[in-house]
């Protein structure tokens, strides 16, 4: 648990993060302490893809945090990334909510 300060008040958050050993890529999500107990799973698919699942009332919310390859990366890497995104989203039941967040590098 990390404690952050916002407008003079201590606001605790938990950081969920995944990244590469080379420290060139990574994604993360800050979860406010009041929501930490609602997190039911964290799936780290790669250094550029993280899925956090939490319960909101009677619904499940999937937060996908991603970092898309930039224009200078090889086409194979871009295609691999988008295939993985399609697979991740297609595996989420339609009854669950999805928030897609991150750096799309101009693809959307």
PETA-V466925 format. One record per residue. N is the residue number from 0. PSI is psi as a letter, one per 40 degrees, with the letter a starting at -180 (none if undefined). Layout:
N_PSI + N_PSI
This chain:
0_h + 1_i + 2_h + 3_i + 4_h + 5_h + 6_f + 7_e + 8_i + 9_h + 10_h + 11_h + 12_i + 13_h + 14_h + 15_h + 16_i + 17_i + 18_i + 19_i + 20_d + 21_e + 22_f + 23_e + 24_i + 25_i + 26_i + 27_i + 28_h + 29_h + 30_h + 31_i + 32_d + 33_e + 34_e + 35_d + 36_e + 37_e + 38_h + 39_d + 40_i + 41_h + 42_h + 43_h + 44_d + 45_a + 46_e + 47_e + 48_h + 49_h + 50_h + 51_h + 52_h + 53_i + 54_h + 55_h + 56_b + 57_e + 58_i + 59_h + 60_h + 61_h + 62_h + 63_h + 64_h + 65_i + 66_h + 67_i + 68_h + 69_i + 70_d + 71_e + 72_i + 73_i + 74_d + 75_d + 76_d + 77_d + 78_d + 79_d + 80_d + 81_d + 82_d + 83_d + 84_d + 85_d + 86_d + 87_d + 88_d + 89_e + 90_e + 91_h + 92_i + 93_e + 94_e + 95_i + 96_i + 97_h + 98_h + 99_h + 100_i + 101_a + 102_h + 103_e + 104_f + 105_e + 106_d + 107_none
